[in-house]
Amino acid sequence: MKRLEFAKTFALLLVLLASHSRHSAHSEIIDAEETDRFCYPESSRNSRRSCECSNGSASPWGNRALRIDCSYKEFRAGDLSLVLPLYIDTLDLSWNSVDAVPVLISDSLRQLNLRHNNVSQLVAGNFRNLTSLKELYLGWNSIGQLEAGSFERLPHLQVLDLAHNNLHSLPGKLFAPLLVLSTLDLSWNRRLNESGVDLYTGLGLNWKLATLRLDACGLSELRLPVNAPLRELSLRRNQLQRIPGQLPESLLRLDVSDNPLEELLPEDTANLTQVRQLFLEDMPLLQGVASRALAAADLLETLSFQNSRQLRHFDAEAFGAPVDSRSSHHHKALRSVSFRGTLLRTFNSTLAPLFAQLAELDLNGLPLQCDCELVWLKQLPVQTNGRCYKPSRIRGMLVTSARGDAFSCDSWPRWAYSLVVLSLIALSAAGIYLIVMGLRPHRGVTMRRKVGAGSPYARVTIEPNRQENPPLGAEWPVSLPTT
């Protein structure tokens, strides 16, 4: 009886397997026809406008994945087939002339790239037939209008790129349908600050968002929920004169480069207690880092002031109290610091224990004053690429290559030398003045000339020699020779 049941079960499995094989073969034939129709249409067959199609495997199960590259083909929306082939995973339509988002149909497409096209608006339901979409790239277009339902029916979308567009007025709850969105890029929408809409409450951002980029959006202030689980925030090239005080406490990476801060103060980093990476690069006005300005960022691992060309002062207690045996636990995670391209000339020796633990310290391009106060920098175990600017005898030499005795300090301060030189100049001038005044006659003395016969100014009459010029009629005396 058991053998009979086993035989029936085995026969049923064979039938099902055969049916599945016939269905798979039929699907393969249909899929091949659809792939050819999309990648190699009759109008573009054997031409440069044919797309490039390749098969691969999609994670995590290694299923079949079709990747189609139609970039640089000068396609318009009407040139595309709306029904996508089976098993399609990636579709690249970048660098074309698409002026409207085509309403594509696919239940397997995971990534759609429409960058560098001429799309000017998004309408409701543009992506309603792409329910498996996880990554959508719409950057570098001219999108200025979005309808409220532009992103509806995208429950699995994780990455949305809207950078380099003309966004300025966004409808409320625009991002509410994106339940698992983790990365949002709104950078380089220069008029975005005109909307004044709260990103979380007004636009409906979900609390799973981990990365937010708002570069070059003309922001002069920004407030985000303190308890939002945001991990990365980029605010490069805005109009922020202070680091926003209300930011998520969970931030791990913050980039506020190229903003008009003049000095980094403790209140700027007061709530950045979890930040691991902090970037203040290309700051056009930043001149100094105040005492305890980085004390709150105790878990900091990477710090960069690269190309902040006005930075001249870095306080000895910028990280808090000087590092010693009592406070050695502070900033133990710090591994990389860059001052490349700044105007810092020296560092206080109290920073030596902190800099000694670094794996990377970039001092390239600094006009370092290599004197006795900076000789400790030569002893660091890390290569800094810093070069001496002064004194002139070792100018241009690497700090690590210069001899230790070249790091000397004068016994007198510079102002003392200047004072001595000025004093000598003043004494010399006073001496010359006294000599000149001593040689001049007294104001009460009057010089008078003595005129008379014995005076050197008397008239002199020169008479001719009578013996050589006798008067007319006189005779010359005759002398006879003696014998």
C-alpha angles and dihedrals in degrees: 000000000000091000090053093051090048091051092050092049092048092050091050091052091051090052092049092047092051091048091050091049091052090047092048092049090049090049091049091054092048091046093051091051093049092047092052091046092053101037099035109028117181092247092057103028114141092005136109090258092069114109123239113243126189135172124230142146127272124219142276100020099026094242120167113281126189116207117197123192115195098159122139094018099118090237123171125203091262092056093065129087108234095210108074123210122265118271092019110159106168131028120185114194097158124139096026135115098257106153098179131031108255116229095241123192122218137125095199106044110119103171129037121182117194098158122144098024136119100258110147103175144016120220131199113282097019091138102023093121095052099075094155094053114131103167126040121180116191100154126135096033132111098254110160102150129053125177120221094253097045093119101034121137094026100117095156100046111130105165125045121177117192097153124141098026136115100259115155109136115045123186118241119269090011093151097037095105090057098088099171101031108149104168126041124176117191096156124146096022092129096190097047091107089066091072093063089195121150106245097218104033100028102037097033101239110180123237093244093073109124104171127042125176120193102162119161096001096134092249117168093174138010135190124191129175110276092219096048110122093232115153105181129033126177120192101163122159100010131126098262113145091182132025105261110265096211108063131136111280090220095067114135099174126034126177116188097157123151096025125131099254112147098191134010108233133186092253090060092066101027094115098035093096095135100041115127099176125039123178124192098163130153091015105171097199106025108124106162149013110223129219113289091004090136099030095105093053092076095154094052115142103168127034124174132183093165116164094000088142098187096054107121106150131055111176119232089232097043089122092043129264116003112281111257139138091290096052102028091120092068118103093355089150094061109118109152131041126169126194093161114153097010129122098242111140103183145003129218115252090235087078092061097094091049095046091046092066094054123110091201131026115170115199097155113147098015118137092231121195100219102203136128091286091061101040089102089068089066090060096057115117092225126080107243100180087221118151130203118249096178142069096045094225091070099028112147095018122126113254089235092051099048118095117257094236089059088069094081134146126214116247090233124050119247094253090059092057090049090050092052092050092049091048092052091050091050093049092048091051091049092050093051090049093052093049092051092048091049093056095051116091120252116268092239096056117094119197113222129186120229110222121192146088093304095040118111086227095057118122113265121211117198114207124193121252108264095207092054094041111033119190121263113278096023120120127230114242114251119222119198123215116251122233 
